[in-house]
Amino acid sequence: MKLPTSVSFWRTTTLVVLAVFLFNALFVVRITPRFSRGVERSSGRDAPVGADAFGQGVGAADISTYAAAVIPEQGVLLPVAWGDLGSKMVSSGAIDQQAFESIYQNRGGLTEEEQAMLSGTLAEPLRITPQNADVLLNVLWAFGLANKNPILDEGPMQDPEYGGAGRFASTGGWTLAIGDPMDHYSMHEFVTLTPEQQSLVERVAQGIYRPCCGNSVYFPDCNHGMAMLGLLELLASQGVGEEEMYQYALAVNAYWFPETYLTIAKYLGAQGLSWQDAAPKEILGYDFSSSTGYQSIAAQVEPVSSGGGGGCGV
């Protein structure tokens, strides 16, 4: 028997709606931003203090939640045996101890540990905290500038287009040396790398950016770039592998640029991701950590204001 037209129409419509519902239930595809997972902790090295915070979610709006993950108050222990490296830089003139102590006298003075880092012997590994991040920045700046390295001798800093390596903020801006800072530029063999270690430093340096500039650490034209180069040299010389180097570099960059990385954590939270959802190498890359990349991130989420972070001078 032929059904009335109206009945046939509604039966067909019902079947179509049911088919669409079943398709959505079975085959729906949700598209979300893809981020590679954070690096696993090395089983052969103690995890840094503060490493647990890398796994905490930061989706909440409370800035203290972001800070606990990104710049933990207790600091991050770095696998760097500093020893008497500061004393060697003072002896060479790469650091003018009197000038260094003078600027910090106006900032409350150096702690006992910071004084040991500068002119004594630091028995414990380096630890970066919100309180000493600027001191560590300056001693690593001096080390990165003064330690002999092919990146400084043959890299972009030597491009004739720029008129000489002495014309950058990282060189001319280092006013805490005895004499002209270029008298110490890549002049002192504080740490000598093997060919394999040097290759590692060059590879990692090309992948790390900082939000004050558009250049990678391979072109260390500002204090943050030069200090990070120094840190990479120390990490490589003491047997730290590539993945760990990115992890520690991100931890340090976050203390030097807290507002930047708190904002990035907030951006990740807005995507439903935690700080650990993105690999350190990815966060340190051009799309997030260069000045251009960060501005793109900041345009998509209200930037966090923490009142921290410094400029590109001493």
ABEGO torsion letter per residue (X at the ends): XBBBAAAAAAAAAAAAAAAAAAAAAAABBBBBBBBBBBBBBBAABBBBBGAAAAABBAABABAAAAAAAABBAAEBBBBBBAEAAAAAAAAAGABBAAAAAAAAAAAGEBBAAAAAAAABBBABBBBBBAAAAAAAAAAAAAAAAABBBAAAAABAAABAAAGEAAABAAAAABAABBEBAAAABGABBABBBBAAAAAAAAAAAAABBBAABABBAABBABAAAAAAAAAAAAAAAAGBBAAAAAAAAAAAAAAABAAAAAAAAAAAAAAGBBAAABBAAAAABAAAABAAAAAAAAAABBBBBAGBEBBABX
